[in-house]
């Protein structure tokens, strides 16, 4: 997430340059790129946590998928960090693995 200094700088630039469409487009694309990078990193951390906890529970991807009512492909995508789970799916996975939901979310800032 952008820190306070970056937010202040971004706001100052916007105020100084007013309605510059080119600048807004540029800043928007940079912000979107930055946010995608953060999301990708969070997905990777979640993926590692999920895979570790699934292994600890001695479940296959297929077994976990059946318990939480999703496809095996969905579990595979989650464990590779290629899909972002809903909060409800994270809850169901934690419940199925009999762990605190925070175990799946640890180290995600």
C-alpha positions, 0 to 999 in steps of 0.5 A: 500500500502506498505510504503517507509520503507517497499519498501526499506527493501524489495529491500535491502533484494532482493539485499543482497540475489540475485537470491534466488528462495525460498526467491523470492517465499516467498516474493511474496506470502507475498506481494500478501497476503498483496495486497489482504487484501488491495483490500478486505478492499477497496471493503468493504468500497466501498460496504458500500458507495454503499449501503448507496447511493442506500438507499438514492436514494430509489432504490432496487438492482434490479432497480439499476442493470437495470439502469446500465445494470448489473444483480441484483446479481452483485449489491448484490456482490458489496454491500457485498464487494465480487466483484471489480467494473470496473471504468466504472461501478462505473461511471455509478452507480454514474451517475444513483444515481445522485451523485459525483463519489467520494461519492462512493469512500470516505474513500478509501485510 
